Amino acid sequence: MKLTYKPYTLELKHKFTLANSSRSTTPVMLTELEYEGITGYGEASMPPYLGESHQTVSDFLSKLDLSIFNNPLEIDSILDYVDTIEEGNFAAKASIDIALHDLVGKLENISLYNLWKLDKNKTPETSFTIGIDTKEIIIKKVQEAENYKILKVKLGSTNDKGIINTIRSVTNKPIIVDVNQGWEDKYFALEMAHWLSEKNVKLIEQPFSKSLIDETAWLNQESPIPIFADESAVRFIDLKNIVGCYSGINIKLMKCTGLAEAKKMIDYAKSSNLQIMLGCMTETSCAISAAAQLSPMVEWADLDGNLLINNDPFVGTQIIDGKISLSDKPGIGVSKRRNLDDKKK
Ligand code: MG
């Protein structure tokens, strides 16, 4: 098996603002694993606040020697080896996991969701993310999101109610909110939870810092709408601390090292009565289409990262009438876009 990789920079359609950061590009690494003339595609996405970069991913990938494996179907052994090379480097590890799964699907000529015996009719609708912005831009973004049935709104600024009121001036679609650890006071958070619930908000993601465990458990108990973990639920090992503290988790391939671990997390979450959202970073259609293969297993999807960029080098999973639509193509179901300039507008 031969690994190659190249750095790429995603251009965001809108400057992306969270509770404590703002940016207009995201670095990604595009990986390829080749075996007997077949190529699997993978990707690492590195939003700067998570600490990975073109350099760290390149350093990590250069340490791998996949020539010691003769058969890509030894997927568990290969991923165990990749995970033990270094601590951390979660997105870099995901780029191998995704390429390997794509390769295995192509070698067996089967899509991953079919390989996993999932029902493509059970895919959820995906939310579409509205970042923190001015009133005029928020309204423009909501109009651009016309085809999506659920909006995801970033809160945690000093104007949370204003943002929701602005959106409610143009649409009554259900909203899920992501506070990105932006709130500090539990009584303020509970008052917000009641107010948001009356505004047809369906859930609150990561209201407090991941260190505020007791406050989160209290809020989850008292809140009329469920509280989801994102930064608090990174890998499988974190899940035992989530049960009883949160009602659900947001699983992202770039946090949890890829499809193999995400699938394990979904199984555990289901057996622990946690609701599940599949989320993403800003990513190309490569990583998004990989995550979409698991989507028939979950209730919530926030797989819109590829919709927020101008220069997606892949074509993959489509969103039809707001719902994730899986193709029968093998592996993760992507092909390279022939002319990138066609997509740039
Ligand atoms: Mg989040």
Residues whose N, C-alpha, C, O or C-beta is under 5 A from the ligand:
A	BS01	MG	D178 E205 D230
